[in-house]
Amino acid sequence: MDDHLLDFEMRPGRIRNDGRQTVGRAGRLSRVVAKRGGSGQRGPTRTGGKTRAPNTPGRCSRIGRGQDAANGLKRQAAQRHASGYRSRRVVVKGRIVGLKAGSKAAGAHLRYLVRDGVSRDGEPARLYGADSDNVDGAAFIERGAGDRRQFRFIVAPEDGAELSDLRAYTRELMDQMEIDLGTRLDWVAVDHFNTAHPHTHIVIRGVDDRGKDLIIAQDYITAGLRHRAENLATLELGQETELEVRRQLQAEIAAERLTRIDRAMIQDLDASRSLDLRPASGQVRAEADATLRLGRLKTLEGMGLAEQTAPGVWTLSNDIEPTLQALGERGDIIKAMSRALSRRGQSRPAEALVIDTDGEGSTPKVGRVIDKRLVDELDDRMGLIVDGLDGRVRHVEVDGDAATTIPIGSIVETGARPASRPADRAIASLAEDGVYRPSDHRQRLESGEMRLPPGANADDLVESHVRRLEALRRAEVVERLDADHWSVPDDFLARAEAFEAAQGRRAQVRLLSAFDLDRQVSSDGATWLDRQLVGKTPPEAAPNGFGGEVGRALERRRDILVRQGHASHTRDGGWRAKPDLLRTLERQEVAKVGAALAREKNLPFHVPEAGETVKGRLADSVQLASGKFAVIEGSYDFSLVPWRPALEPHRGQQIAGIMEPGGGVTWQLGRSQGLGI
């Protein structure tokens, strides 16, 4: 035996300890908070026998590249501040984004950054990198297809408009970042000049120059990079002068957002949230500071956020920070909505602009998407600006993945309550005295009392319902009594819908048509306009804006359907569509598109009938006026069948399903994976 093996020493753990560390909900929450820059603790904590103050980064914040550089930059900044050195201010926001396999959100994020930005001369923005002024974003995303993460930064020098070349400044910052981290970086950037402060978006791949996972110390992300950016800005523009500081602060007195004056006053509040501006109090350092604060307090008083309780003594509201932050965000949204309307040569009164954050009212609203914007430029949350049938313009937030499927000009429904799952409805209907029994469900399916979907079997269907209950149990919606008894609350469906909404799996925006009105008017397929024409009640529309356009488009669509023989005029001057109009138009469009694809693929096109099995490779999807369709390629031909979102993960794979009489498909994507659940 080797000598070094003899030095092996066993160090057993505690009795009945299997070596795993159990972390409760509070512990998991603390870890999440710590990753986002906080400590996750309310009071002092002990680490390695030492007491650590609250909101102080722990040891894990120093893991990764750049920690030594961050330490040096923070020491340098503290020394300069103590000596009265005035560095140029730079705001740096950073986010680490986990990349999901198959997600298109990373590519969409780059496209939105380019689309939302404009150059200094008003031209469209372009991606650039270390050595090129015109980088291919698609190639960058393809290189990072296997990366686990991506780093996103916004660098906004307060005096960015005075920098001679923001692009050169960014490249110099990235060169310095590579030195600080000790590795070459694969990055792209885009400059935005469409706001009061020019800023740069930087996206960095999550790998180092050896292809290994890039891990950057939290200290460098939260402080080191900002200090580095401030040093570079100060090197070019010189130290900030007293006159510049005073001018900037004076501009903040009437601002409807959270300002530096507000933050300074909040920091100086006493235990009763009072601020004493009397000269003898000592709370204000100089007469000029008192003048700025008094002017700002008068503005806050008009907003109901401050009150003078005695001469020179003011009390600030507990809600001052969230209120001012919300006001700032609202102002940005209103400006974006006004710009979107002005680009279309339109305008609306202020009362017609609605910011829909939680779903305005309970009635769904229909409208046309006239613009998209990044709500959080680091995140994938998008804002859709929707011109409604009722004459109001709404701003609705959706996640990035949902936004990629909603083009500008499309017709959407906002504020729609997420539909409950078929499995949830079945569980609710089968629950007797608040208890669902899988064995009872299986017996009803096998006896024929309940209809079994084509191609499915009772065991697989019941097992899928049990898996759904397991997911809801973890969310504390239901309770498992034993293997065959589940406690289901009276408000089960409402709580299940709330669970779905909280997961972000279903956006509160439903795509009604990907085609704009003009394409729908001349389309061969079953359009949203056709569904309005054959509906029992016509849509209520305002005479102006999108509502007026819809009214005129419906008249044009009626005339085209009459000329095509799908409808006729009645003696009383009315209009009558032929029976099964929508199904006829859908088949007509599918046949036309299928024939065109057959010529491209050099493969016969086949239209499956009800009850027929559809089997083959999910090759692609196509967007038609009648909806989205999946392209299924078999051994000798291909078919077009209605698309379902659950098909997305199976692109390029072999799938099978059975055509239903109504034109839908019951898919079988492997054992216990039917799409009806």
Secondary structure in CASP SS format (residue, H / E / C, confidence):
PFRMAT SS
TARGET T0000
AUTHOR 0000-0000-0000
METHOD secondary structure of the structure
MODEL  1
M C 1.00
D C 1.00
D H 1.00
H H 1.00
L H 1.00
L H 1.00
D C 1.00
F C 1.00
E C 1.00
M C 1.00
R C 1.00
P C 1.00
G C 1.00
R C 1.00
I C 1.00
R C 1.00
N C 1.00
D C 1.00
G C 1.00
R C 1.00
Q C 1.00
T C 1.00
V C 1.00
G C 1.00
R H 1.00
A H 1.00
G H 1.00
R H 1.00
L H 1.00
S H 1.00
R H 1.00
V H 1.00
V H 1.00
A H 1.00
K H 1.00
R C 1.00
G C 1.00
G C 1.00
S C 1.00
G C 1.00
Q C 1.00
R C 1.00
G C 1.00
P C 1.00
T E 1.00
R E 1.00
T E 1.00
G C 1.00
G C 1.00
K E 1.00
T E 1.00
R E 1.00
A C 1.00
P C 1.00
N C 1.00
T C 1.00
P C 1.00
G C 1.00
R H 1.00
C H 1.00
S H 1.00
R H 1.00
I C 1.00
G C 1.00
R E 1.00
G C 1.00
Q H 1.00
D H 1.00
A H 1.00
A H 1.00
N H 1.00
G H 1.00
L H 1.00
K H 1.00
R H 1.00
Q H 1.00
A H 1.00
A H 1.00
Q H 1.00
R H 1.00
H H 1.00
A H 1.00
S C 1.00
G C 1.00
Y C 1.00
R C 1.00
S C 1.00
R C 1.00
R C 1.00
V E 1.00
V E 1.00
V E 1.00
K E 1.00
G E 1.00
R E 1.00
I E 1.00
V E 1.00
G E 1.00
L C 1.00
K C 1.00
A C 1.00
G C 1.00
S C 1.00
K C 1.00
A H 1.00
A H 1.00
G H 1.00
A H 1.00
H H 1.00
L H 1.00
R H 1.00
Y H 1.00
L H 1.00
V H 1.00
R H 1.00
D H 1.00
G C 1.00
V E 1.00
S C 1.00
R C 1.00
D C 1.00
G C 1.00
E C 1.00
P E 1.00
A C 1.00
R C 1.00
L C 1.00
Y E 1.00
G C 1.00
A C 1.00
D C 1.00
S C 1.00
D C 1.00
N C 1.00
V C 1.00
D C 1.00
G H 1.00
A H 1.00
A H 1.00
F H 1.00
I H 1.00
E H 1.00
R H 1.00
G C 1.00
A C 1.00
G C 1.00
D C 1.00
R C 1.00
R E 1.00
Q E 1.00
F E 1.00
R E 1.00
F E 1.00
I E 1.00
V E 1.00
A E 1.00
P E 1.00
E C 1.00
D C 1.00
G H 1.00
A H 1.00
E H 1.00
L C 1.00
S C 1.00
D C 1.00
L H 1.00
R H 1.00
A H 1.00
Y H 1.00
T H 1.00
R H 1.00
E H 1.00
L H 1.00
M H 1.00
D H 1.00
Q H 1.00
M H 1.00
E H 1.00
I H 1.00
D H 1.00
L H 1.00
G C 1.00
T C 1.00
R C 1.00
L C 1.00
D C 1.00
W E 1.00
V E 1.00
A E 1.00
V E 1.00
D E 1.00
H E 1.00
F C 1.00
N C 1.00
T C 1.00
A C 1.00
H C 1.00
P C 1.00
H E 1.00
T E 1.00
H E 1.00
I E 1.00
V E 1.00
I E 1.00
R E 1.00
G C 1.00
V E 1.00
D C 1.00
D C 1.00
R C 1.00
G C 1.00
K C 1.00
D E 1.00
L C 1.00
I C 1.00
I E 1.00
A C 1.00
Q H 1.00
D H 1.00
Y H 1.00
I H 1.00
T H 1.00
A H 1.00
G H 1.00
L H 1.00
R H 1.00
H H 1.00
R H 1.00
A H 1.00
E H 1.00
N H 1.00
L H 1.00
A H 1.00
T H 1.00
L H 1.00
E H 1.00
L H 1.00
G C 1.00
Q C 1.00
E C 1.00
T C 1.00
E H 1.00
L H 1.00
E H 1.00
V H 1.00
R H 1.00
R H 1.00
Q H 1.00
L H 1.00
Q H 1.00
A H 1.00
E C 1.00
I C 1.00
A C 1.00
A C 1.00
E C 1.00
R C 1.00
L C 1.00
T C 1.00
R H 1.00
I H 1.00
D H 1.00
R H 1.00
A H 1.00
M H 1.00
I H 1.00
Q H 1.00
D C 1.00
L C 1.00
D C 1.00
A C 1.00
S C 1.00
R C 1.00
S E 1.00
L E 1.00
D E 1.00
L C 1.00
R C 1.00
P H 1.00
A H 1.00
S H 1.00
G C 1.00
Q C 1.00
V C 1.00
R C 1.00
A C 1.00
E H 1.00
A H 1.00
D H 1.00
A H 1.00
T H 1.00
L H 1.00
R H 1.00
L H 1.00
G H 1.00
R H 1.00
L H 1.00
K H 1.00
T H 1.00
L H 1.00
E H 1.00
G H 1.00
M C 1.00
G C 1.00
L C 1.00
A E 1.00
E E 1.00
Q E 1.00
T E 1.00
A E 1.00
P C 1.00
G C 1.00
V E 1.00
W E 1.00
T E 1.00
L E 1.00
S C 1.00
N C 1.00
D C 1.00
I H 1.00
E H 1.00
P H 1.00
T H 1.00
L H 1.00
Q H 1.00
A H 1.00
L H 1.00
G H 1.00
E H 1.00
R H 1.00
G H 1.00
D H 1.00
I H 1.00
I H 1.00
K H 1.00
A H 1.00
M H 1.00
S H 1.00
R H 1.00
A H 1.00
L H 1.00
S H 1.00
R H 1.00
R C 1.00
G C 1.00
Q C 1.00
S C 1.00
R C 1.00
P C 1.00
A H 1.00
E H 1.00
A H 1.00
L E 1.00
V E 1.00
I E 1.00
D E 1.00
T C 1.00
D C 1.00
G C 1.00
E C 1.00
G C 1.00
S C 1.00
T C 1.00
P C 1.00
K E 1.00
V E 1.00
G E 1.00
R E 1.00
V E 1.00
I E 1.00
D E 1.00
K E 1.00
R E 1.00
L E 1.00
V C 1.00
D C 1.00
E C 1.00
L C 1.00
D C 1.00
D C 1.00
R C 1.00
M E 1.00
G E 1.00
L E 1.00
I E 1.00
V E 1.00
D E 1.00
G E 1.00
L C 1.00
D C 1.00
G C 1.00
R C 1.00
V E 1.00
R E 1.00
H E 1.00
V E 1.00
E E 1.00
V E 1.00
D C 1.00
G H 1.00
D H 1.00
A H 1.00
A H 1.00
T H 1.00
T C 1.00
I C 1.00
P C 1.00
I C 1.00
G C 1.00
S C 1.00
I E 1.00
V E 1.00
E E 1.00
T E 1.00
G C 1.00
A C 1.00
R C 1.00
P C 1.00
A C 1.00
S C 1.00
R C 1.00
P H 1.00
A H 1.00
D H 1.00
R H 1.00
A H 1.00
I H 1.00
A H 1.00
S H 1.00
L H 1.00
A C 1.00
E E 1.00
D C 1.00
G C 1.00
V E 1.00
Y E 1.00
R C 1.00
P H 1.00
S H 1.00
D H 1.00
H H 1.00
R H 1.00
Q H 1.00
R H 1.00
L H 1.00
E H 1.00
S H 1.00
G C 1.00
E C 1.00
M C 1.00
R C 1.00
L C 1.00
P C 1.00
P C 1.00
G C 1.00
A C 1.00
N C 1.00
A H 1.00
D H 1.00
D H 1.00
L H 1.00
V H 1.00
E H 1.00
S H 1.00
H H 1.00
V H 1.00
R H 1.00
R H 1.00
L H 1.00
E H 1.00
A H 1.00
L H 1.00
R H 1.00
R H 1.00
A C 1.00
E C 1.00
V C 1.00
V C 1.00
E E 1.00
R E 1.00
L E 1.00
D E 1.00
A C 1.00
D C 1.00
H E 1.00
W E 1.00
S E 1.00
V C 1.00
P C 1.00
D C 1.00
D C 1.00
F H 1.00
L H 1.00
A H 1.00
R H 1.00
A H 1.00
E H 1.00
A H 1.00
F H 1.00
E H 1.00
A H 1.00
A H 1.00
Q H 1.00
G C 1.00
R C 1.00
R C 1.00
A C 1.00
Q C 1.00
V E 1.00
R E 1.00
L E 1.00
L E 1.00
S E 1.00
A C 1.00
F C 1.00
D C 1.00
L H 1.00
D H 1.00
R H 1.00
Q H 1.00
V H 1.00
S C 1.00
S C 1.00
D C 1.00
G C 1.00
A C 1.00
T C 1.00
W H 1.00
L H 1.00
D H 1.00
R H 1.00
Q H 1.00
L H 1.00
V H 1.00
G C 1.00
K C 1.00
T C 1.00
P C 1.00
P C 1.00
E C 1.00
A C 1.00
A C 1.00
P C 1.00
N C 1.00
G H 1.00
F H 1.00
G H 1.00
G H 1.00
E H 1.00
V H 1.00
G H 1.00
R H 1.00
A H 1.00
L H 1.00
E H 1.00
R H 1.00
R H 1.00
R H 1.00
D H 1.00
I H 1.00
L H 1.00
V H 1.00
R H 1.00
Q C 1.00
G C 1.00
H C 1.00
A E 1.00
S E 1.00
H E 1.00
T C 1.00
R C 1.00
D C 1.00
G C 1.00
G C 1.00
W E 1.00
R E 1.00
A E 1.00
K C 1.00
P C 1.00
D C 1.00
L H 1.00
L H 1.00
R H 1.00
T H 1.00
L H 1.00
E H 1.00
R H 1.00
Q H 1.00
E H 1.00
V H 1.00
A H 1.00
K H 1.00
V H 1.00
G H 1.00
A H 1.00
A H 1.00
L H 1.00
A H 1.00
R H 1.00
E H 1.00
K H 1.00
N C 1.00
L C 1.00
P C 1.00
F E 1.00
H C 1.00
V C 1.00
P C 1.00
E C 1.00
A C 1.00
G C 1.00
E C 1.00
T E 1.00
V E 1.00
K E 1.00
G E 1.00
R E 1.00
L E 1.00
A E 1.00
D E 1.00
S E 1.00
V E 1.00
Q E 1.00
L E 1.00
A C 1.00
S C 1.00
G E 1.00
K E 1.00
F E 1.00
A E 1.00
V E 1.00
I E 1.00
E E 1.00
G C 1.00
S C 1.00
Y C 1.00
D C 1.00
F E 1.00
S E 1.00
L E 1.00
V E 1.00
P E 1.00
W C 1.00
R C 1.00
P H 1.00
A H 1.00
L H 1.00
E H 1.00
P H 1.00
H H 1.00
R C 1.00
G C 1.00
Q C 1.00
Q E 1.00
I E 1.00
A E 1.00
G E 1.00
I E 1.00
M E 1.00
E C 1.00
P C 1.00
G C 1.00
G C 1.00
G C 1.00
V E 1.00
T E 1.00
W E 1.00
Q E 1.00
L C 1.00
G C 1.00
R C 1.00
S C 1.00
Q C 1.00
G C 1.00
L C 1.00
G C 1.00
I C 1.00
END
